[in-house]
Amino acid sequence: MPASPESIRNTVEAYIKSVATGTADDILALYADGATVEDPVGTPVRTTRESIREFYQVIEPLEQEAELVTLRIAANTAAFHFRLITKMGDQTLEIAPIDVMEFDDDGKIVSMRAVWSQEDMITG
Amino acid sequence: MPASPESIRNTVEAYIKSVATGTADDILALYADGATVEDPVGTPVRTTRESIREFYQVIEPLEQEAELVTLRIAANTAAFHFRLITKMGDQTLEIAPIDVMEFDDDGKIVSMRAVWSQEDMITG
């Protein structure tokens, strides 16, 4: 049976929370084996757990807040707009991508593609 | 050369305007030959111009307003949240999907996948 919308929503909410305040391993636990990550779209696709862990380890030490803005779910796919604010001393860096994820029957992420560009970054 | 972000933005804005107030042929003109439409994700993919025209002809006679809420662009891909309000007598029906589109080098749409479900519909 395909993942329910509730299961997909739970994974998305856990993902956003983990990106902001969790560890790389917390995030990895939401991904299925064999999952792929393309962030942003147009950059090389990460196809191994090691390369996906490496991607999230970069942001693990940062002080971040995240917020889900809009989530849409259809079949095994979610698209969501979320806001990630990184604090760096007195400054903040805000990125608010639209991520597109596909899920397996257990509600684990099998692919993630993030749609955003440098122009969407806001420094404050 | 891949389509520029400006070219992609222009196509998305023309798409939203055409969906609200244009004809099916206005919308078709934004699609490349061989384009595919999956709306919502999980339903059969439309792969012919006839089946894509048929899809948009259903909404052509409706009185609609549309508004772009959020647009993100990366490489040849756009993801955007937009609001489509249909007036039916005294009632309104609002759908606000997140659409994911890929574009060819001329900025024409090669694939459209709309992420939304019945639960996202708002009647007023």
gemmi code that builds the backbone of each chain (N, CA, C; Angstrom):
import gemmi

chains = {
    "A": [
        ("MET", (0.827, -1.197, 0.000), (0.000, 0.000, 0.000), (0.863, 1.250, 0.000)),
        ("PRO", (0.514, 2.237, -0.831), (1.296, 3.475, -0.825), (1.189, 4.190, 0.520)),
        ("ALA", (2.176, 4.987, 0.819), (2.166, 5.755, 2.069), (0.935, 6.650, 2.106)),
        ("SER", (0.342, 6.789, 3.274), (-0.818, 7.678, 3.425), (-0.353, 9.128, 3.431)),
        ("PRO", (-1.268, 10.050, 3.094), (-0.916, 11.470, 3.215), (-0.417, 11.814, 4.623)),
        ("GLU", (-0.999, 11.188, 5.661), (-0.577, 11.484, 7.033), (0.866, 11.052, 7.252)),
        ("SER", (1.206, 9.888, 6.730), (2.566, 9.376, 6.875), (3.565, 10.282, 6.143)),
        ("ILE", (3.172, 10.740, 4.946), (4.034, 11.645, 4.178), (4.194, 12.975, 4.921)),
        ("ARG", (3.077, 13.487, 5.450), (3.159, 14.754, 6.217), (4.069, 14.608, 7.429)),
        ("ASN", (3.955, 13.473, 8.122), (4.828, 13.256, 9.286), (6.295, 13.269, 8.900)),
        ("THR", (6.612, 12.621, 7.773), (8.019, 12.587, 7.341), (8.502, 13.985, 6.969)),
        ("VAL", (7.656, 14.742, 6.267), (8.059, 16.110, 5.881), (8.294, 16.964, 7.131)),
        ("GLU", (7.400, 16.843, 8.109), (7.561, 17.653, 9.322), (8.810, 17.232, 10.101)),
        ("ALA", (9.065, 15.925, 10.146), (10.271, 15.438, 10.824), (11.525, 15.888, 10.072)),
        ("TYR", (11.430, 15.925, 8.754), (12.569, 16.362, 7.936), (12.909, 17.815, 8.248)),
        ("ILE", (11.895, 18.673, 8.239), (12.139, 20.101, 8.460), (12.702, 20.329, 9.864)),
        ("LYS", (12.156, 19.628, 10.844), (12.656, 19.754, 12.216), (14.109, 19.267, 12.312)),
        ("SER", (14.398, 18.152, 11.639), (15.744, 17.592, 11.708), (16.755, 18.461, 10.972)),
        ("VAL", (16.339, 19.044, 9.863), (17.254, 19.931, 9.138), (17.634, 21.112, 10.040)),
        ("ALA", (16.649, 21.618, 10.776), (16.916, 22.793, 11.618), (17.725, 22.437, 12.857)),
        ("THR", (17.311, 21.380, 13.566), (17.891, 21.179, 14.894), (18.408, 19.758, 15.136)),
        ("GLY", (18.302, 18.884, 14.152), (18.747, 17.511, 14.350), (20.145, 17.274, 13.819)),
        ("THR", (20.561, 16.021, 13.847), (21.865, 15.626, 13.313), (21.686, 15.107, 11.882)),
        ("ALA", (22.819, 14.967, 11.191), (22.778, 14.377, 9.849), (22.149, 12.988, 9.906)),
        ("ASP", (22.441, 12.240, 10.967), (21.880, 10.887, 11.078), (20.367, 10.919, 11.326)),
        ("ASP", (19.896, 11.929, 12.050), (18.435, 12.080, 12.202), (17.780, 12.226, 10.827)),
        ("ILE", (18.403, 13.014, 9.969), (17.849, 13.241, 8.627), (17.965, 11.967, 7.792)),
        ("LEU", (19.140, 11.337, 7.855), (19.359, 10.106, 7.075), (18.324, 9.040, 7.410)),
        ("ALA", (17.884, 9.010, 8.654), (16.911, 7.997, 9.090), (15.572, 8.152, 8.368)),
        ("LEU", (15.333, 9.327, 7.776), (14.075, 9.563, 7.058), (14.166, 9.120, 5.597)),
        ("TYR", (15.384, 8.841, 5.133), (15.604, 8.428, 3.746), (15.605, 6.901, 3.619)),
        ("ALA", (14.996, 6.410, 2.555), (15.053, 4.983, 2.226), (16.441, 4.632, 1.690)),
        ("ASP", (16.790, 3.362, 1.761), (18.016, 2.911, 1.104), (17.887, 3.181, -0.391)),
        ("GLY", (18.973, 3.643, -0.989), (18.972, 3.892, -2.426), (18.385, 5.239, -2.817)),
        ("ALA", (18.090, 6.076, -1.822), (17.483, 7.383, -2.102), (18.473, 8.309, -2.816)),
        ("THR", (17.906, 9.314, -3.475), (18.724, 10.289, -4.182), (18.363, 11.705, -3.734)),
        ("VAL", (19.371, 12.578, -3.775), (19.189, 13.975, -3.364), (19.794, 14.879, -4.437)),
        ("GLU", (19.006, 15.836, -4.912), (19.489, 16.819, -5.891), (19.122, 18.209, -5.343)),
        ("ASP", (20.114, 18.899, -4.762), (19.836, 20.161, -4.053), (20.978, 21.131, -4.282)),
        ("PRO", (20.742, 22.222, -5.052), (19.534, 22.479, -5.826), (19.479, 21.651, -7.117)),
        ("VAL", (18.283, 21.593, -7.707), (18.099, 20.933, -9.002), (19.113, 21.509, -9.995)),
        ("GLY", (19.748, 20.615, -10.754), (20.771, 21.043, -11.717), (22.174, 20.743, -11.245)),
        ("THR", (22.332, 20.457, -9.939), (23.645, 20.033, -9.418), (23.702, 18.504, -9.436)),
        ("PRO", (24.915, 17.931, -9.304), (25.014, 16.465, -9.382), (24.127, 15.772, -8.345)),
        ("VAL", (23.464, 14.716, -8.770), (22.566, 13.964, -7.891), (23.398, 13.105, -6.941)),
        ("ARG", (23.108, 13.199, -5.659), (23.771, 12.354, -4.658), (23.030, 11.021, -4.596)),
        ("THR", (23.763, 9.933, -4.787), (23.116, 8.618, -4.907), (23.562, 7.637, -3.829)),
        ("THR", (24.518, 8.036, -2.979), (24.956, 7.117, -1.914), (24.634, 7.731, -0.550)),
        ("ARG", (24.477, 6.861, 0.449), (24.205, 7.365, 1.810), (25.343, 8.249, 2.285)),
        ("GLU", (26.571, 7.917, 1.925), (27.724, 8.702, 2.377), (27.635, 10.123, 1.810)),
        ("SER", (27.292, 10.224, 0.523), (27.260, 11.559, -0.083), (26.076, 12.363, 0.438)),
        ("ILE", (24.987, 11.682, 0.799), (23.835, 12.391, 1.372), (24.173, 12.840, 2.797)),
        ("ARG", (24.845, 11.955, 3.572), (25.256, 12.341, 4.928), (26.188, 13.553, 4.865)),
        ("GLU", (27.132, 13.518, 3.937), (28.091, 14.612, 3.773), (27.357, 15.938, 3.540)),
        ("PHE", (26.308, 15.871, 2.715), (25.520, 17.068, 2.398), (24.910, 17.670, 3.667)),
        ("TYR", (24.329, 16.804, 4.510), (23.637, 17.322, 5.701), (24.607, 17.628, 6.843)),
        ("GLN", (25.791, 16.983, 6.840), (26.765, 17.268, 7.904), (27.233, 18.717, 7.848)),
        ("VAL", (27.226, 19.300, 6.641), (27.661, 20.690, 6.492), (26.777, 21.624, 7.320)),
        ("ILE", (25.460, 21.325, 7.349), (24.560, 22.245, 8.060), (24.325, 21.829, 9.509)),
        ("GLU", (24.789, 20.614, 9.894), (24.521, 20.110, 11.254), (24.963, 21.077, 12.351)),
        ("PRO", (26.175, 21.662, 12.276), (26.610, 22.520, 13.385), (25.968, 23.906, 13.402)),
        ("LEU", (25.242, 24.274, 12.370), (24.707, 25.636, 12.282), (23.501, 25.823, 13.204)),
        ("GLU", (23.328, 27.051, 13.667), (22.164, 27.390, 14.488), (21.041, 27.793, 13.529)),
        ("GLN", (19.999, 26.969, 13.488), (18.969, 27.182, 12.474), (17.564, 27.075, 13.037)),
        ("GLU", (16.680, 27.783, 12.376), (15.248, 27.631, 12.636), (14.586, 27.316, 11.308)),
        ("ALA", (13.551, 26.500, 11.337), (12.862, 26.173, 10.090), (11.365, 26.174, 10.316)),
        ("GLU", (10.663, 26.434, 9.243), (9.212, 26.563, 9.326), (8.609, 26.077, 8.013)),
        ("LEU", (7.588, 25.239, 8.114), (6.852, 24.800, 6.925), (5.876, 25.893, 6.519)),
        ("VAL", (5.940, 26.314, 5.266), (5.035, 27.372, 4.796), (3.814, 26.744, 4.116)),
        ("THR", (4.039, 25.904, 3.129), (2.945, 25.274, 2.373), (3.347, 23.853, 1.999)),
        ("LEU", (2.437, 22.922, 2.209), (2.690, 21.518, 1.857), (1.553, 21.006, 0.991)),
        ("ARG", (1.883, 20.396, -0.133), (0.886, 19.730, -0.966), (1.319, 18.286, -1.167)),
        ("ILE", (0.343, 17.387, -1.139), (0.614, 15.957, -1.274), (-0.298, 15.387, -2.345)),
        ("ALA", (0.286, 14.577, -3.249), (-0.512, 13.851, -4.241), (0.150, 12.498, -4.454)),
        ("ALA", (-0.616, 11.427, -4.250), (-0.093, 10.071, -4.393), (1.182, 9.935, -3.558)),
        ("ASN", (2.288, 9.515, -4.164), (3.525, 9.283, -3.392), (4.446, 10.498, -3.375)),
        ("THR", (3.918, 11.662, -3.721), (4.748, 12.853, -3.913), (4.305, 13.989, -2.996)),
        ("ALA", (5.277, 14.699, -2.456), (4.993, 15.926, -1.710), (5.794, 17.061, -2.326)),
        ("ALA", (5.199, 18.244, -2.374), (5.926, 19.461, -2.727), (5.668, 20.429, -1.587)),
        ("PHE", (6.735, 21.037, -1.093), (6.532, 21.935, 0.051), (7.500, 23.095, 0.021)),
        ("HIS", (6.954, 24.223, 0.415), (7.695, 25.468, 0.530), (8.034, 25.620, 2.001)),
        ("PHE", (9.312, 25.717, 2.321), (9.679, 25.918, 3.724), (10.773, 26.951, 3.829)),
        ("ARG", (10.919, 27.471, 5.032), (11.828, 28.575, 5.304), (12.882, 28.078, 6.279)),
        ("LEU", (14.136, 28.260, 5.923), (15.243, 27.840, 6.778), (16.084, 29.070, 7.073)),
        ("ILE", (16.161, 29.425, 8.355), (16.896, 30.627, 8.761), (18.127, 30.203, 9.548)),
        ("THR", (19.292, 30.630, 9.063), (20.556, 30.296, 9.719), (21.094, 31.541, 10.408)),
        ("LYS", (21.455, 31.386, 11.685), (22.010, 32.529, 12.431), (23.532, 32.446, 12.411)),
        ("MET", (24.152, 33.518, 12.004), (25.613, 33.572, 11.983), (26.023, 34.853, 12.678)),
        ("GLY", (26.268, 34.751, 13.993), (26.587, 35.951, 14.768), (25.389, 36.878, 14.736)),
        ("ASP", (25.615, 38.099, 14.312), (24.549, 39.102, 14.265), (23.705, 38.973, 13.004)),
        ("GLN", (24.153, 38.148, 12.091), (23.467, 38.079, 10.797), (22.586, 36.840, 10.684)),
        ("THR", (21.612, 36.934, 9.771), (20.813, 35.758, 9.449), (20.821, 35.548, 7.928)),
        ("LEU", (20.736, 34.297, 7.557), (20.640, 33.931, 6.142), (19.371, 33.105, 5.995)),
        ("GLU", (18.473, 33.573, 5.145), (17.213, 32.848, 4.962), (17.153, 32.251, 3.567)),
        ("ILE", (16.841, 30.961, 3.531), (16.578, 30.276, 2.263), (15.201, 29.657, 2.380)),
        ("ALA", (14.399, 29.810, 1.339), (13.038, 29.262, 1.402), (12.724, 28.524, 0.106)),
        ("PRO", (13.258, 27.324, -0.034), (13.071, 26.561, -1.272), (11.699, 25.910, -1.372)),
        ("ILE", (11.391, 25.420, -2.560), (10.314, 24.442, -2.709), (10.980, 23.100, -2.970)),
        ("ASP", (10.779, 22.160, -2.060), (11.334, 20.817, -2.201), (10.273, 19.884, -2.772)),
        ("VAL", (10.708, 18.960, -3.611), (9.811, 17.935, -4.157), (10.363, 16.587, -3.720)),
        ("MET", (9.544, 15.816, -3.016), (9.982, 14.515, -2.504), (9.050, 13.412, -2.976)),
        ("GLU", (9.638, 12.245, -3.251), (8.851, 11.035, -3.475), (9.118, 10.072, -2.323)),
        ("PHE", (8.091, 9.264, -2.007), (8.136, 8.420, -0.813), (7.856, 6.959, -1.170)),
        ("ASP", (8.459, 6.065, -0.390), (8.116, 4.645, -0.564), (6.886, 4.317, 0.291)),
        ("ASP", (6.486, 3.045, 0.271), (5.259, 2.650, 0.952), (5.334, 2.847, 2.463)),
        ("ASP", (6.569, 2.928, 3.006), (6.733, 3.127, 4.448), (6.819, 4.603, 4.815)),
        ("GLY", (6.649, 5.495, 3.816), (6.731, 6.920, 4.110), (8.158, 7.426, 4.212)),
        ("LYS", (9.117, 6.608, 3.756), (10.512, 7.092, 3.719), (10.773, 7.787, 2.382)),
        ("ILE", (11.690, 8.728, 2.427), (11.994, 9.526, 1.239), (12.848, 8.708, 0.262)),
        ("VAL", (12.404, 8.610, -0.990), (13.222, 7.932, -2.006), (13.913, 8.936, -2.932)),
        ("SER", (13.348, 10.143, -3.050), (14.068, 11.173, -3.804), (13.693, 12.539, -3.267)),
        ("MET", (14.676, 13.422, -3.299), (14.459, 14.814, -2.886), (15.111, 15.697, -3.942)),
        ("ARG", (14.327, 16.659, -4.446), (14.852, 17.643, -5.396), (14.443, 19.017, -4.857)),
        ("ALA", (15.419, 19.888, -4.656), (15.139, 21.201, -4.080), (15.233, 22.255, -5.173)),
        ("VAL", (14.155, 23.030, -5.299), (14.096, 24.066, -6.331), (14.315, 25.426, -5.669)),
        ("TRP", (15.476, 26.027, -5.915), (15.817, 27.357, -5.392), (17.100, 27.785, -6.095)),
        ("SER", (17.398, 29.065, -5.965), (18.658, 29.559, -6.515), (19.251, 30.596, -5.568)),
        ("GLN", (20.483, 30.946, -5.815), (21.184, 31.942, -4.979), (20.346, 33.212, -4.831)),
        ("GLU", (19.627, 33.576, -5.891), (18.830, 34.806, -5.860), (17.729, 34.775, -4.795)),
        ("ASP", (17.366, 33.566, -4.354), (16.310, 33.454, -3.351), (16.840, 33.647, -1.931)),
        ("MET", (18.171, 33.723, -1.772), (18.740, 33.891, -0.424), (18.520, 35.320, 0.060)),
        ("ILE", (18.139, 35.419, 1.324), (17.930, 36.741, 1.916), (18.843, 36.862, 3.130)),
        ("THR", (19.682, 37.874, 3.160), (20.514, 38.105, 4.337), (19.910, 39.234, 5.147)),
        ("GLY", (20.002, 39.095, 6.471), (19.385, 40.120, 7.320), (20.289, 40.429, 8.496)),
    ],
    "B": [
        ("MET", (21.693, 26.408, -25.357), (21.720, 27.045, -24.040), (20.405, 26.817, -23.318)),
        ("PRO", (20.483, 26.425, -22.038), (19.236, 26.234, -21.283), (18.458, 27.534, -21.163)),
        ("ALA", (17.165, 27.423, -20.965), (16.310, 28.604, -20.794), (16.800, 29.420, -19.596)),
        ("SER", (16.747, 30.724, -19.701), (17.149, 31.591, -18.595), (16.046, 31.598, -17.544)),
        ("PRO", (16.387, 31.946, -16.307), (15.351, 32.086, -15.274), (14.270, 33.080, -15.712)),
        ("GLU", (14.658, 34.145, -16.420), (13.676, 35.146, -16.866), (12.678, 34.505, -17.835)),
        ("SER", (13.224, 33.714, -18.768), (12.376, 33.050, -19.753), (11.414, 32.074, -19.068)),
        ("ILE", (11.924, 31.348, -18.084), (11.075, 30.399, -17.345), (9.994, 31.158, -16.566)),
        ("ARG", (10.393, 32.248, -15.913), (9.415, 33.055, -15.170), (8.319, 33.574, -16.108)),
        ("ASN", (8.727, 34.051, -17.294), (7.737, 34.552, -18.259), (6.738, 33.472, -18.644)),
        ("THR", (7.240, 32.259, -18.874), (6.339, 31.168, -19.248), (5.385, 30.835, -18.105)),
        ("VAL", (5.901, 30.795, -16.876), (5.039, 30.481, -15.725), (3.951, 31.551, -15.577)),
        ("GLU", (4.341, 32.814, -15.720), (3.343, 33.888, -15.577), (2.305, 33.834, -16.704)),
        ("ALA", (2.764, 33.533, -17.912), (1.829, 33.408, -19.038), (0.905, 32.200, -18.827)),
        ("TYR", (1.453, 31.139, -18.255), (0.652, 29.946, -17.981), (-0.477, 30.261, -17.010)),
        ("ILE", (-0.126, 30.916, -15.907), (-1.127, 31.207, -14.878), (-2.210, 32.138, -15.434)),
        ("LYS", (-1.777, 33.132, -16.198), (-2.739, 34.052, -16.810), (-3.657, 33.308, -17.794)),
        ("SER", (-3.058, 32.417, -18.599), (-3.843, 31.685, -19.602), (-4.790, 30.687, -18.956)),
        ("VAL", (-4.360, 30.057, -17.873), (-5.241, 29.119, -17.177), (-6.478, 29.873, -16.674)),
        ("ALA", (-6.270, 31.094, -16.172), (-7.386, 31.847, -15.603), (-8.294, 32.407, -16.697)),
        ("THR", (-7.693, 33.056, -17.707), (-8.536, 33.847, -18.615), (-8.297, 33.553, -20.094)),
        ("GLY", (-7.396, 32.631, -20.420), (-7.104, 32.342, -21.823), (-7.873, 31.139, -22.326)),
        ("THR", (-7.557, 30.753, -23.557), (-8.171, 29.567, -24.150), (-7.240, 28.367, -23.978)),
        ("ALA", (-7.783, 27.188, -24.236), (-6.943, 25.983, -24.205), (-5.772, 26.134, -25.175)),
        ("ASP", (-6.011, 26.753, -26.321), (-4.925, 26.918, -27.294), (-3.864, 27.903, -26.803)),
        ("ASP", (-4.265, 28.930, -26.054), (-3.274, 29.826, -25.439), (-2.324, 29.023, -24.540)),
        ("ILE", (-2.910, 28.114, -23.783), (-2.097, 27.308, -22.861), (-1.226, 26.339, -23.652)),
        ("LEU", (-1.834, 25.681, -24.644), (-1.092, 24.714, -25.476), (0.135, 25.356, -26.104)),
        ("ALA", (0.044, 26.637, -26.451), (1.161, 27.325, -27.105), (2.383, 27.430, -26.194)),
        ("LEU", (2.178, 27.254, -24.908), (3.304, 27.321, -23.954), (3.992, 25.974, -23.795)),
        ("TYR", (3.367, 24.919, -24.301), (3.924, 23.558, -24.194), (4.745, 23.201, -25.428)),
        ("ALA", (5.876, 22.552, -25.213), (6.695, 22.015, -26.310), (5.996, 20.792, -26.905)),
        ("ASP", (6.339, 20.464, -28.141), (5.869, 19.207, -28.720), (6.380, 18.049, -27.870)),
        ("GLY", (5.527, 17.065, -27.649), (5.945, 15.892, -26.873), (5.847, 16.089, -25.371)),
        ("ALA", (5.281, 17.227, -24.954), (5.190, 17.506, -23.522), (4.226, 16.551, -22.832)),
        ("THR", (4.384, 16.447, -21.504), (3.518, 15.584, -20.708), (2.903, 16.373, -19.551)),
        ("VAL", (1.695, 15.969, -19.176), (0.962, 16.624, -18.083), (0.426, 15.552, -17.135)),
        ("GLU", (0.731, 15.714, -15.855), (0.222, 14.798, -14.819), (-0.397, 15.663, -13.724)),
        ("ASP", (-1.740, 15.762, -13.740), (-2.428, 16.707, -12.858), (-3.727, 16.097, -12.372)),
        ("PRO", (-3.819, 15.723, -11.057), (-2.718, 15.748, -10.095), (-1.778, 14.559, -10.259)),
        ("VAL", (-0.596, 14.664, -9.645), (0.354, 13.549, -9.621), (-0.353, 12.289, -9.133)),
        ("GLY", (-0.122, 11.188, -9.826), (-0.759, 9.919, -9.468), (-1.861, 9.536, -10.433)),
        ("THR", (-2.329, 10.502, -11.244), (-3.324, 10.201, -12.278), (-2.579, 9.907, -13.594)),
        ("PRO", (-3.262, 9.296, -14.585), (-2.561, 8.948, -15.829), (-1.911, 10.170, -16.483)),
        ("VAL", (-0.692, 9.984, -16.967), (0.058, 11.068, -17.597), (-0.493, 11.302, -19.001)),
        ("ARG", (-0.812, 12.553, -19.314), (-1.267, 12.918, -20.663), (-0.040, 13.142, -21.539)),
        ("THR", (0.024, 12.424, -22.666), (1.240, 12.458, -23.483), (0.990, 12.966, -24.903)),
        ("THR", (-0.254, 13.252, -25.243), (-0.530, 13.775, -26.590), (-1.096, 15.195, -26.477)),
        ("ARG", (-0.921, 15.976, -27.538), (-1.469, 17.340, -27.542), (-2.979, 17.315, -27.418)),
        ("GLU", (-3.617, 16.310, -28.022), (-5.081, 16.216, -27.951), (-5.534, 16.024, -26.499)),
        ("SER", (-4.826, 15.137, -25.774), (-5.261, 14.854, -24.400), (-4.948, 16.037, -23.487)),
        ("ILE", (-3.891, 16.786, -23.800), (-3.577, 17.976, -22.992), (-4.596, 19.078, -23.291)),
        ("ARG", (-4.959, 19.249, -24.592), (-5.981, 20.244, -24.932), (-7.293, 19.919, -24.227)),
        ("GLU", (-7.677, 18.646, -24.260), (-8.910, 18.182, -23.618), (-8.935, 18.569, -22.138)),
        ("PHE", (-7.785, 18.407, -21.493), (-7.665, 18.735, -20.067), (-7.978, 20.211, -19.833)),
        ("TYR", (-7.400, 21.090, -20.657), (-7.579, 22.531, -20.440), (-8.908, 23.045, -20.989)),
        ("GLN", (-9.487, 22.328, -21.959), (-10.785, 22.770, -22.488), (-11.877, 22.722, -21.421)),
        ("VAL", (-11.705, 21.806, -20.461), (-12.698, 21.681, -19.388), (-12.800, 22.974, -18.596)),
        ("ILE", (-11.649, 23.633, -18.383), (-11.688, 24.848, -17.550), (-11.833, 26.123, -18.378)),
        ("GLU", (-11.703, 26.006, -19.705), (-11.748, 27.210, -20.556), (-12.991, 28.070, -20.332)),
        ("PRO", (-14.205, 27.476, -20.274), (-15.393, 28.331, -20.146), (-15.611, 28.883, -18.737)),
        ("LEU", (-14.858, 28.444, -17.752), (-15.115, 28.870, -16.368), (-14.619, 30.289, -16.126)),
        ("GLU", (-15.285, 30.964, -15.199), (-14.855, 32.297, -14.802), (-13.851, 32.140, -13.663)),
        ("GLN", (-12.602, 32.497, -13.962), (-11.541, 32.204, -13.001), (-10.621, 33.394, -12.779)),
        ("GLU", (-10.040, 33.410, -11.597), (-8.947, 34.330, -11.302), (-7.782, 33.495, -10.799)),
        ("ALA", (-6.566, 33.929, -11.129), (-5.405, 33.181, -10.663), (-4.334, 34.142, -10.190)),
        ("GLU", (-3.509, 33.638, -9.290), (-2.491, 34.476, -8.670), (-1.281, 33.603, -8.346)),
        ("LEU", (-0.107, 34.092, -8.720), (1.129, 33.391, -8.358), (1.467, 33.728, -6.918)),
        ("VAL", (1.678, 32.688, -6.100), (2.015, 32.933, -4.691), (3.535, 32.886, -4.509)),
        ("THR", (4.158, 31.794, -4.910), (5.606, 31.620, -4.747), (6.162, 30.866, -5.946)),
        ("LEU", (7.266, 31.370, -6.481), (7.928, 30.713, -7.622), (9.391, 30.491, -7.280)),
        ("ARG", (9.864, 29.269, -7.495), (11.285, 28.966, -7.351), (11.767, 28.347, -8.654)),
        ("ILE", (12.966, 28.727, -9.068), (13.539, 28.235, -10.322), (14.938, 27.700, -10.044)),
        ("ALA", (15.242, 26.533, -10.601), (16.602, 25.983, -10.523), (16.850, 25.241, -11.825)),
        ("ALA", (17.929, 25.636, -12.518), (18.270, 25.021, -13.807), (17.043, 25.058, -14.720)),
        ("ASN", (16.628, 23.922, -15.268), (15.499, 23.888, -16.210), (14.157, 23.629, -15.533)),
        ("THR", (14.108, 23.796, -14.221), (12.925, 23.398, -13.448), (12.337, 24.575, -12.672)),
        ("ALA", (11.024, 24.661, -12.656), (10.335, 25.625, -11.802), (9.368, 24.871, -10.903)),
        ("ALA", (9.233, 25.339, -9.666), (8.192, 24.858, -8.766), (7.462, 26.103, -8.298)),
        ("PHE", (6.146, 26.075, -8.385), (5.414, 27.276, -7.992), (4.075, 26.944, -7.357)),
        ("HIS", (3.775, 27.757, -6.369), (2.518, 27.671, -5.632), (1.628, 28.764, -6.197)),
        ("PHE", (0.478, 28.384, -6.714), (-0.435, 29.412, -7.226), (-1.863, 29.102, -6.802)),
        ("ARG", (-2.665, 30.129, -6.877), (-4.039, 30.050, -6.397), (-4.967, 30.268, -7.581)),
        ("LEU", (-5.919, 29.359, -7.746), (-6.867, 29.440, -8.847), (-8.267, 29.449, -8.249)),
        ("ILE", (-8.969, 30.551, -8.471), (-10.299, 30.704, -7.889), (-11.333, 30.667, -9.008)),
        ("THR", (-12.280, 29.738, -8.906), (-13.331, 29.585, -9.898), (-14.638, 30.084, -9.318)),
        ("LYS", (-15.318, 30.951, -10.085), (-16.607, 31.479, -9.615), (-17.728, 30.679, -10.244)),
        ("MET", (-18.628, 30.171, -9.409), (-19.768, 29.409, -9.902), (-21.005, 29.987, -9.263)),
        ("GLY", (-21.622, 30.972, -9.955), (-22.777, 31.653, -9.363), (-22.313, 32.397, -8.125)),
        ("ASP", (-22.974, 32.097, -6.990), (-22.633, 32.769, -5.740), (-21.447, 32.122, -5.040)),
        ("GLN", (-21.024, 30.976, -5.557), (-19.984, 30.235, -4.851), (-18.621, 30.390, -5.520)),
        ("THR", (-17.574, 30.156, -4.737), (-16.228, 30.100, -5.297), (-15.574, 28.786, -4.883)),
        ("LEU", (-14.715, 28.313, -5.766), (-13.931, 27.107, -5.484), (-12.473, 27.493, -5.653)),
        ("GLU", (-11.702, 27.329, -4.598), (-10.283, 27.701, -4.669), (-9.407, 26.462, -4.603)),
        ("ILE", (-8.495, 26.373, -5.560), (-7.476, 25.328, -5.548), (-6.132, 26.032, -5.598)),
        ("ALA", (-5.194, 25.622, -4.770), (-3.879, 26.278, -4.754), (-2.785, 25.218, -4.746)),
        ("PRO", (-2.516, 24.649, -5.924), (-1.542, 23.562, -6.009), (-0.104, 24.076, -6.005)),
        ("ILE", (0.836, 23.149, -5.841), (2.228, 23.421, -6.209), (2.497, 22.643, -7.488)),
        ("ASP", (2.802, 23.361, -8.562), (3.115, 22.740, -9.845), (4.625, 22.663, -10.021)),
        ("VAL", (5.069, 21.575, -10.628), (6.484, 21.410, -10.955), (6.589, 21.275, -12.464)),
        ("MET", (7.349, 22.168, -13.089), (7.489, 22.160, -14.546), (8.951, 22.065, -14.949)),
        ("GLU", (9.192, 21.347, -16.055), (10.512, 21.359, -16.689), (10.370, 22.032, -18.049)),
        ("PHE", (11.446, 22.714, -18.472), (11.410, 23.552, -19.665), (12.508, 23.155, -20.645)),
        ("ASP", (12.219, 23.360, -21.934), (13.267, 23.163, -22.930), (14.069, 24.456, -23.079)),
        ("ASP", (15.038, 24.439, -23.994), (15.941, 25.583, -24.129), (15.216, 26.849, -24.583)),
        ("ASP", (14.040, 26.686, -25.189), (13.260, 27.851, -25.634), (12.295, 28.351, -24.551)),
        ("GLY", (12.338, 27.759, -23.379), (11.441, 28.185, -22.308), (10.037, 27.614, -22.448)),
        ("LYS", (9.888, 26.605, -23.317), (8.570, 25.944, -23.412), (8.505, 24.788, -22.402)),
        ("ILE", (7.280, 24.501, -21.983), (7.081, 23.476, -20.948), (7.214, 22.086, -21.567)),
        ("VAL", (8.069, 21.239, -21.004), (8.165, 19.854, -21.488), (7.460, 18.880, -20.542)),
        ("SER", (7.322, 19.265, -19.278), (6.529, 18.426, -18.385), (5.930, 19.286, -17.286)),
        ("MET", (4.721, 18.921, -16.906), (4.035, 19.595, -15.806), (3.476, 18.522, -14.898)),
        ("ARG", (3.763, 18.645, -13.605), (3.204, 17.736, -12.596), (2.616, 18.609, -11.493)),
        ("ALA", (1.350, 18.431, -11.210), (0.679, 19.263, -10.212), (0.474, 18.468, -8.930)),
        ("VAL", (0.942, 19.038, -7.825), (0.843, 18.361, -6.541), (-0.263, 19.035, -5.720)),
        ("TRP", (-1.374, 18.322, -5.563), (-2.505, 18.801, -4.769), (-3.470, 17.633, -4.609)),
        ("SER", (-4.403, 17.776, -3.694), (-5.427, 16.745, -3.531), (-6.767, 17.415, -3.237)),
        ("GLN", (-7.806, 16.624, -3.310), (-9.163, 17.117, -3.039), (-9.221, 17.876, -1.719)),
        ("GLU", (-8.453, 17.425, -0.743), (-8.480, 18.051, 0.584), (-8.021, 19.508, 0.560)),
        ("ASP", (-7.282, 19.883, -0.509), (-6.777, 21.257, -0.599), (-7.813, 22.217, -1.186)),
        ("MET", (-8.930, 21.675, -1.665), (-9.959, 22.537, -2.255), (-10.707, 23.291, -1.167)),
        ("ILE", (-10.949, 24.562, -1.426), (-11.682, 25.385, -0.470), (-12.903, 25.966, -1.176)),
        ("THR", (-14.096, 25.701, -0.631), (-15.292, 26.312, -1.211), (-15.705, 27.493, -0.347)),
        ("GLY", (-16.211, 28.532, -1.016), (-16.572, 29.731, -0.257), (-17.854, 30.321, -0.805)),
    ],
}
model = gemmi.Model(1)
for chain_id, residues in chains.items():
    chain = gemmi.Chain(chain_id)
    for i, (resn, *xyz) in enumerate(residues, 1):
        res = gemmi.Residue()
        res.name, res.seqid = resn, gemmi.SeqId(i, " ")
        for name, pos in zip(("N", "CA", "C"), xyz):
            atom = gemmi.Atom()
            atom.name, atom.element = name, gemmi.Element(name[0])
            atom.pos, atom.b_iso = gemmi.Position(*pos), 0.0
            res.add_atom(atom)
        chain.add_residue(res)
    model.add_chain(chain)
structure = gemmi.Structure()
structure.add_model(model)
structure.setup_entities()
